[in-house]
Amino acid sequence: MIIPILLCGGSGTRLWPLSRQSFPKQFTDVIGDNSLFESSARRFRGEGFGDPVVITGNDFRFIVTEQLERVGVTPAGILIEPEGRNTAPAAAAAALFAAGIDPRALILLVPSDHAVADPGAFRAAVETGRPAAEAGQIVTFGIRPTRAETGFGWLELGEETAPGVHRLSRFIEKPDAARAETLFADGANMWNAGVVLASARTLIEAFRTHAPAILQGAQMALDAAQADLGFTRLDPRLWASIPEDSIDYAVMEKAEAVSVVRFEGHWSDLGGWEAVWLESEQDGARNATAGLATALDCERSLLRSESDEIELVGIGLKDTVAIAMRDAVMVADISQAQNVKTAVSVLKARGAKQAQQFPVDHRPWGWFETLVLADRFQVKRIHVHPGAALSLQSHVHRAEHWIVVSGTARVTVDDEVKLVSENESIYVPLGARHRMENPGKVPMVLIEVQTGSYLGEDDIIRYEDVYARG
């Protein structure tokens, strides 16, 4: 059995403003109707594959469970990293966890933010590498290069040891432009996909040999982990003591028994807006549009409106990326789109919430978005999943008015509990203990009007919470 290990962290800056720290790109519908994470979870289902193990951050745990449920995937476990420490500690902890499920299992470490056009072909590539992994090799996957890419690491392939499987000669760090041209011209080199297949035992032994401090720290953090609502929370203090490193530096570049499987199919890490443009459906002038976007007399441009309220119109644009959201707009020359990270840093230094905070705030019970924020009042749209409930809470500085526009809410205000249906409303006085629940089988949507002297999210006192938040 192969246990997929879905690595699900990231800062979300390269596809800003669609991707942000609070909601990074793997959870967004960048390409197609599913998020990249959902597509990754579905990619490795069926014969030969076990339920996946997900390793993610605390802020994303309920987004992970919601999206897995949406695509019908049941995880074997969800590990919560107290903080990101690059891929090596995550890989070590996941290997140890998977070994506890099945000591004989193979594990497949997979970033959850890649796009693969033909999932069946990629599964076939994994099967090609299975014999080598079963024989004790660490198997990585090389992508057939389509350009002289400077943003990827490369793999230099040695002799073929089995059909489609090569000995790895060496890893090549991200090259400069001239070096990338040379590597691209030589057909023996491939892009490094960052995907690893090995037995759990093999990977654990590789860490024990080449990165013992990382393995020891991961084992201690896992041994001291706490179970929480189906999640496994790695111990924060012990996790913070683990050296921060990538699996390539810590293990892969030092191990001797490393093989490469050639993958000739279409793959992209969607590492920037230019990559998204290349993956998007294009018209005759090579323009790609999405949402309420219109391209007039444009060439080689990407125009996306991510809001149902914003019409984005490009006129006479060439080689341009324009992304419009309700709270932010980004326009760039397509060749400069990688510099969006610099823009995010500038916004962050200026204190702009758009630098990190997604306009829709996802919670374990659903989500909300702010429609209007002004002096002493705020208007939100709140979406509550079927069967979900907010915490029993009160506020010190604000009162709230709730108007149900879809579904039915069960509302608690102090000692009174009542059902509020569509087109009905209820008032929650300042200081009242209150809760809203969705007792139905369809989503419940309401408009919340807050009034008061302070409207911050930290003005909350929780008395009961089914999601065990503080």
C-alpha positions as CSV (number, residue, x, y, z in Angstrom):
1,M,0.0,0.0,0.0
2,I,1.1,3.5,-0.8
3,I,0.1,6.1,1.7
4,P,0.0,9.6,0.1
5,I,1.4,12.3,2.4
6,L,-0.1,15.7,1.3
7,L,2.1,18.6,2.3
8,C,-0.2,21.5,2.9
9,G,1.5,24.6,4.1
10,G,2.8,27.7,2.3
11,S,2.7,31.4,2.7
12,G,0.5,32.1,-0.4
13,T,2.4,35.1,-1.8
14,R,3.3,34.1,-5.4
15,L,-0.4,34.2,-6.6
16,W,-1.4,37.3,-4.6
17,P,-4.1,38.6,-4.4
18,L,-6.0,35.4,-5.1
19,S,-3.7,33.5,-2.7
20,R,-2.8,34.9,0.7
21,Q,-1.2,33.8,3.9
22,S,-4.7,33.2,5.5
23,F,-5.9,31.2,2.4
24,P,-2.9,30.0,0.3
25,K,-3.1,28.8,-3.3
26,Q,-3.7,25.1,-2.6
27,F,-7.1,25.9,-1.3
28,T,-8.2,28.2,-4.2
29,D,-9.8,27.3,-7.5
30,V,-6.8,28.5,-9.6
31,I,-7.5,26.0,-12.4
32,G,-10.7,24.1,-12.9
33,D,-13.6,23.6,-10.6
34,N,-11.7,22.0,-7.6
35,S,-9.0,23.5,-5.5
36,L,-5.4,22.2,-6.0
37,F,-5.6,20.5,-2.6
38,E,-8.9,18.8,-3.5
39,S,-7.4,17.6,-6.9
40,S,-4.3,16.3,-5.1
41,A,-6.4,14.4,-2.6
42,R,-8.4,12.8,-5.4
43,R,-5.4,12.0,-7.6
44,F,-4.2,9.2,-5.4
45,R,-7.3,7.2,-4.7
46,G,-8.1,3.7,-5.6
47,E,-6.3,0.4,-5.9
48,G,-2.8,0.4,-4.4
49,F,-3.3,3.6,-2.4
50,G,-4.3,4.1,1.2
51,D,-6.1,7.0,2.8
52,P,-3.9,10.1,2.8
53,V,-2.1,11.7,5.7
54,V,-2.2,15.5,5.6
55,I,0.3,17.7,7.4
56,T,-0.8,21.3,7.6
57,G,-0.9,24.4,9.9
58,N,-3.3,25.2,12.7
59,D,-5.1,27.9,10.7
60,F,-5.9,25.6,7.9
61,R,-7.1,22.5,9.8
62,F,-10.8,23.1,9.2
63,I,-10.3,24.2,5.6
64,V,-8.6,20.8,5.1
65,T,-11.4,18.8,6.6
66,E,-14.0,20.7,4.7
67,Q,-12.3,20.3,1.3
68,L,-11.6,16.6,1.9
69,E,-15.2,16.0,2.8
70,R,-16.3,17.9,-0.4
71,V,-14.4,15.4,-2.6
72,G,-15.3,12.4,-0.5
73,V,-11.8,11.6,0.9
74,T,-11.3,10.3,4.4
75,P,-7.8,11.0,5.8
76,A,-5.8,8.4,7.7
77,G,-4.6,11.4,9.9
78,I,-4.2,15.1,9.9
79,L,-1.0,16.3,11.6
80,I,-0.9,19.9,12.8
81,E,2.4,21.7,12.5
82,P,2.7,24.3,15.3
83,E,4.8,26.4,12.9
84,G,6.3,25.9,9.4
85,R,9.9,24.5,9.5
86,N,10.3,23.7,5.8
87,T,9.7,20.2,4.3
88,A,12.3,18.0,6.1
89,P,10.7,18.1,9.6
90,A,7.2,17.6,8.0
91,A,8.5,14.7,6.0
92,A,10.1,13.1,9.0
93,A,7.0,13.4,11.1
94,A,4.8,12.1,8.3
95,A,7.1,9.1,7.7
96,L,7.0,8.2,11.4
97,F,3.2,8.6,11.6
98,A,2.8,6.4,8.4
99,A,5.1,3.7,9.9
100,G,2.7,3.6,12.8
101,I,-0.2,2.9,10.5
102,D,1.6,0.2,8.5
103,P,5.4,-0.5,9.0
104,R,5.6,-2.0,5.5
105,A,3.9,0.9,3.7
106,L,5.4,3.0,1.0
107,I,4.8,6.7,1.4
108,L,4.4,9.3,-1.3
109,L,5.3,12.8,-0.3
110,V,3.4,15.2,-2.5
111,P,3.1,19.0,-2.5
112,S,-0.7,19.7,-2.5
113,D,-0.4,22.8,-4.8
114,H,0.6,21.2,-8.1
115,A,-1.5,20.9,-11.2
116,V,-1.4,17.6,-13.2
117,A,-3.5,17.4,-16.3
118,D,-3.6,13.6,-16.5
119,P,-3.9,12.1,-12.9
120,G,-3.9,8.6,-14.4
121,A,-0.6,9.1,-16.1
122,F,0.9,10.4,-12.8
123,R,-0.4,7.4,-10.9
124,A,1.2,5.2,-13.6
125,A,4.5,7.0,-13.0
126,V,4.2,6.2,-9.3
127,E,3.6,2.6,-10.1
128,T,6.7,2.6,-12.4
129,G,8.7,3.7,-9.3
130,R,7.1,1.2,-6.9
131,P,9.6,-1.7,-7.5
132,A,12.6,0.6,-6.8
133,A,11.0,2.0,-3.7
134,E,10.2,-1.6,-2.5
135,A,13.8,-2.4,-3.1
136,G,15.0,0.3,-0.7
137,Q,15.5,3.2,-3.1
138,I,14.3,6.7,-2.5
139,V,12.5,7.6,-5.7
140,T,12.0,11.1,-6.9
141,F,10.2,12.3,-10.1
142,G,11.6,14.3,-13.0
143,I,9.3,16.4,-15.2
144,R,10.1,16.8,-18.8
145,P,11.2,20.4,-19.2
146,T,9.4,22.7,-21.6
147,R,11.5,25.7,-21.2
148,A,14.8,27.0,-19.6
149,E,13.2,27.5,-16.2
150,T,15.2,29.3,-13.5
151,G,12.5,28.8,-10.7
152,F,12.9,25.0,-10.3
153,G,15.6,22.7,-9.2
154,W,16.8,20.3,-11.9
155,L,17.8,16.6,-11.9
156,E,20.7,15.2,-13.9
157,L,19.8,11.6,-14.8
158,G,22.3,8.7,-15.0
159,E,21.9,5.4,-16.6
160,E,18.5,3.7,-17.0
161,T,18.1,0.9,-14.4
162,A,14.6,-0.1,-15.4
163,P,12.1,1.1,-18.0
164,G,11.4,4.8,-17.1
165,V,13.7,4.6,-14.1
166,H,17.1,6.2,-13.9
167,R,19.9,6.5,-11.4
168,L,20.2,10.0,-10.1
169,S,23.5,11.6,-11.0
170,R,23.0,14.8,-9.0
171,F,20.6,17.5,-7.9
172,I,21.1,20.9,-9.6
173,E,20.0,24.0,-7.6
174,K,17.9,26.7,-9.3
175,P,20.1,27.9,-12.1
176,D,20.7,31.3,-13.6
177,A,19.3,32.0,-17.1
178,A,22.5,30.9,-19.0
179,R,22.8,27.7,-17.0
180,A,19.1,26.9,-17.5
181,E,19.5,27.2,-21.2
182,T,22.3,24.7,-21.1
183,L,20.3,22.3,-19.0
184,F,17.3,22.6,-21.2
185,A,19.4,21.9,-24.4
186,D,20.7,18.7,-22.8
187,G,17.9,16.1,-22.9
188,A,19.3,14.2,-19.9
189,N,18.1,16.8,-17.4
190,M,14.6,17.2,-15.9
191,W,12.8,19.5,-13.5
192,N,12.6,18.3,-9.9
193,A,8.9,17.9,-9.1
194,G,9.5,17.7,-5.3
195,V,7.6,14.4,-5.1
196,V,9.3,11.5,-3.2
197,L,8.3,7.8,-3.0
198,A,10.0,5.5,-0.5
199,S,9.2,3.0,2.1
200,A,8.6,4.6,5.5
201,R,11.5,2.6,6.9
202,T,13.8,3.7,4.1
203,L,13.1,7.3,4.6
204,I,13.3,7.1,8.4
205,E,16.7,5.4,8.1
206,A,17.9,8.1,5.6
207,F,17.0,10.8,8.2
208,R,18.7,8.8,10.9
209,T,21.9,8.7,8.8
210,H,21.9,12.2,7.3
211,A,19.7,14.3,9.6
212,P,19.5,12.7,13.0
213,A,18.5,15.9,14.8
214,I,15.5,16.4,12.6
215,L,14.4,12.8,13.0
216,Q,14.8,12.8,16.8
217,G,13.0,16.1,17.1
218,A,10.1,14.9,14.9
219,Q,9.9,11.7,16.9
220,M,9.7,13.5,20.2
221,A,7.2,16.0,18.9
222,L,5.0,13.1,17.6
223,D,5.4,11.2,20.8
224,A,4.2,14.2,22.8
225,A,1.4,15.1,20.3
226,Q,-2.1,15.8,21.6
227,A,-5.3,14.5,19.9
228,D,-7.8,17.3,19.3
229,L,-11.1,16.8,17.4
230,G,-9.5,14.2,15.1
231,F,-6.3,16.1,14.5
232,T,-2.9,15.2,15.8
233,R,-1.2,18.3,17.3
234,L,2.6,18.0,17.3
235,D,4.1,19.3,20.5
236,P,4.9,23.1,20.0
237,R,7.9,23.3,22.2
238,L,9.6,20.2,20.8
239,W,8.7,21.1,17.2
240,A,10.3,24.6,17.6
241,S,13.6,22.9,18.5
242,I,13.9,21.0,15.2
243,P,16.4,22.4,12.7
244,E,14.6,24.1,9.8
245,D,15.6,22.5,6.5
246,S,14.2,21.1,3.2
247,I,14.1,17.4,2.5
248,D,16.3,17.9,-0.5
249,Y,19.1,19.5,1.5
250,A,18.7,17.4,4.6
251,V,18.4,13.9,3.0
252,M,18.0,13.7,-0.8
253,E,21.2,15.3,-1.9
254,K,23.2,13.1,0.6
255,A,21.6,9.7,0.1
256,E,23.2,7.3,-2.3
257,A,20.3,5.1,-3.3
258,V,18.2,7.6,-5.2
259,S,16.3,6.9,-8.4
260,V,14.4,9.1,-10.8
261,V,11.2,8.3,-12.6
262,R,10.7,10.2,-15.8
263,F,7.2,11.8,-16.1
264,E,6.5,12.9,-19.6
265,G,3.0,14.2,-18.9
266,H,1.9,17.7,-18.3
267,W,2.7,19.2,-14.9
268,S,2.9,22.6,-13.4
269,D,3.6,23.9,-9.9
270,L,1.6,27.1,-10.7
271,G,4.4,29.0,-9.2
272,G,3.3,32.4,-10.5
273,W,0.8,34.2,-12.6
274,E,2.7,33.5,-15.8
275,A,2.4,29.8,-15.1
276,V,-1.4,30.2,-14.5
277,W,-1.6,32.0,-17.8
278,L,0.2,29.1,-19.6
279,E,-2.2,26.6,-18.0
280,S,-5.4,28.6,-18.8
281,E,-7.6,28.2,-21.9
282,Q,-6.6,31.0,-24.3
283,D,-8.2,32.7,-27.3
284,G,-6.5,33.2,-30.7
285,A,-4.5,36.2,-29.4
286,R,-3.3,34.1,-26.4
287,N,-5.5,35.9,-23.9
288,A,-6.9,34.0,-21.0
289,T,-9.9,35.4,-19.1
290,A,-11.9,34.3,-16.1
291,G,-15.0,35.6,-14.3
292,L,-16.3,39.0,-15.3
293,A,-13.3,39.8,-17.4
294,T,-13.2,41.1,-21.0
295,A,-10.2,41.4,-23.3
296,L,-10.5,44.0,-26.1
297,D,-7.7,44.2,-28.6
298,C,-5.4,42.5,-26.1
299,E,-2.5,40.0,-26.7
300,R,-0.8,37.4,-24.5
301,S,-2.6,38.7,-21.4
302,L,-4.3,37.1,-18.3
303,L,-7.4,38.9,-17.0
304,R,-9.3,37.5,-14.0
305,S,-12.1,39.0,-12.0
306,E,-12.5,37.1,-8.7
307,S,-15.6,39.1,-7.7
308,D,-19.2,38.8,-8.9
309,E,-19.4,42.6,-8.5
310,I,-16.4,43.7,-10.5
311,E,-16.2,43.9,-14.3
312,L,-12.6,43.9,-15.4
313,V,-12.0,45.2,-18.9
314,G,-8.6,45.3,-20.6
315,I,-8.2,47.4,-23.7
316,G,-5.1,47.2,-25.9
317,L,-3.0,45.3,-23.3
318,K,0.0,43.2,-24.2
319,D,1.8,40.8,-22.0
320,T,-0.2,41.9,-19.0
321,V,-1.6,40.2,-15.9
322,A,-4.6,41.9,-14.2
323,I,-6.2,40.2,-11.2
324,A,-9.2,42.0,-9.6
325,M,-10.7,41.1,-6.3
326,R,-13.2,43.0,-4.1
327,D,-10.5,44.3,-1.8
328,A,-7.3,44.4,-4.1
329,V,-6.2,44.7,-7.7
330,M,-2.9,43.6,-9.1
331,V,-1.6,44.7,-12.6
332,A,1.8,43.6,-13.9
333,D,3.8,43.0,-17.0
334,I,3.7,39.2,-17.3
335,S,7.5,39.0,-17.2
336,Q,7.5,40.8,-13.9
337,A,4.7,38.8,-12.3
338,Q,7.1,36.9,-10.0
339,N,7.8,40.2,-8.2
340,V,4.4,40.1,-6.7
341,K,6.2,38.8,-3.6
342,T,7.9,42.1,-3.3
343,A,4.5,43.9,-3.5
344,V,3.2,41.7,-0.7
345,S,6.2,42.7,1.5
346,V,5.6,46.4,0.8
347,L,1.9,46.1,1.7
348,K,2.7,44.1,4.8
349,A,5.2,46.7,6.0
350,R,2.6,49.4,5.4
351,G,0.1,47.4,7.6
352,A,-2.4,46.7,4.8
353,K,-4.6,43.8,5.8
354,Q,-4.8,42.7,2.1
355,A,-1.2,41.6,2.3
356,Q,-2.1,38.5,4.3
357,Q,-5.8,38.4,5.0
358,F,-8.2,36.9,2.5
359,P,-11.5,38.8,2.1
360,V,-13.5,35.7,3.0
361,D,-12.7,34.5,6.5
362,H,-13.0,30.7,6.8
363,R,-14.1,29.2,10.1
364,P,-14.8,25.6,11.1
365,W,-18.6,26.3,10.9
366,G,-18.5,28.1,7.5
367,W,-17.3,31.5,6.5
368,F,-18.0,35.2,6.6
369,E,-17.1,38.3,4.6
370,T,-17.3,42.0,5.5
371,L,-19.5,43.9,3.1
372,V,-19.2,47.3,4.8
373,L,-17.0,48.6,7.5
374,A,-17.4,52.2,8.8
375,D,-17.3,54.2,12.0
376,R,-19.4,52.3,14.6
377,F,-21.0,49.8,12.3
378,Q,-20.1,46.8,10.2
379,V,-22.1,44.6,7.8
380,K,-21.2,41.0,7.2
381,R,-22.5,38.1,5.2
382,I,-22.3,34.9,7.2
383,H,-22.5,31.3,5.7
384,V,-23.1,28.5,8.2
385,H,-22.7,24.9,7.0
386,P,-25.6,22.4,7.6
387,G,-25.5,21.1,11.2
388,A,-22.8,23.6,12.2
389,A,-22.9,26.0,15.2
390,L,-21.0,29.0,16.3
391,S,-19.7,29.2,19.8
392,L,-21.9,30.5,22.7
393,Q,-20.4,33.9,23.2
394,S,-20.8,37.5,24.2
395,H,-19.4,40.9,23.2
396,V,-18.3,43.8,25.4
397,H,-18.4,46.6,22.9
398,R,-21.1,45.8,20.2
399,A,-24.6,44.7,19.6
400,E,-25.8,42.7,16.6
401,H,-28.8,42.5,14.3
402,W,-29.2,39.2,12.3
403,I,-31.4,38.9,9.2
404,V,-31.7,35.4,7.8
405,V,-31.8,35.4,4.0
406,S,-31.5,31.7,3.3
407,G,-32.2,28.6,5.4
408,T,-33.2,28.6,9.0
409,A,-31.2,29.6,12.1
410,R,-31.6,28.3,15.6
411,V,-30.7,31.3,17.7
412,T,-29.9,31.5,21.4
413,V,-30.0,34.9,23.2
414,D,-29.5,34.5,26.9
415,D,-32.2,32.1,28.1
416,E,-34.3,32.3,24.9
417,V,-33.9,29.8,22.0
418,K,-36.0,30.3,18.8
419,L,-36.0,29.4,15.1
420,V,-35.5,32.4,12.7
421,S,-36.5,31.6,9.2
422,E,-35.9,33.4,5.9
423,N,-36.8,37.1,5.9
424,E,-37.0,37.2,9.7
425,S,-34.6,39.0,12.0
426,I,-33.5,39.1,15.6
427,Y,-31.6,41.5,17.8
428,V,-28.7,40.6,20.1
429,P,-28.1,43.2,22.7
430,L,-24.6,44.2,23.9
431,G,-23.4,41.8,26.5
432,A,-26.0,39.1,25.8
433,R,-24.8,35.5,25.6
434,H,-25.8,34.3,22.2
435,R,-25.2,31.5,19.6
436,M,-26.4,30.8,16.1
437,E,-26.8,27.2,14.7
438,N,-27.9,25.7,11.4
439,P,-30.2,22.8,12.2
440,G,-31.1,22.2,8.6
441,K,-29.7,20.2,5.7
442,V,-28.9,23.2,3.5
443,P,-26.5,26.1,4.1
444,M,-27.9,29.0,6.2
445,V,-27.0,32.5,5.1
446,L,-27.6,35.7,7.2
447,I,-26.7,39.3,7.1
448,E,-25.2,40.6,10.4
449,V,-25.2,44.3,11.2
450,Q,-22.8,45.2,14.1
451,T,-23.1,48.5,15.9
452,G,-20.8,49.7,18.7
453,S,-17.7,51.5,19.8
454,Y,-15.3,48.6,18.8
455,L,-15.9,46.0,16.1
456,G,-12.7,43.9,16.2
457,E,-12.8,40.1,16.0
458,D,-11.0,39.9,19.4
459,D,-14.1,41.4,21.1
460,I,-15.4,38.0,22.0
461,I,-15.9,36.0,25.2
462,R,-16.5,32.2,24.5
463,Y,-18.4,30.1,27.0
464,E,-18.9,26.9,24.9
465,D,-17.4,25.9,21.6
466,V,-17.7,22.5,19.8
467,Y,-14.5,23.3,18.0
468,A,-12.5,23.7,21.2
469,R,-11.2,27.2,20.4
470,G,-10.0,29.4,23.1
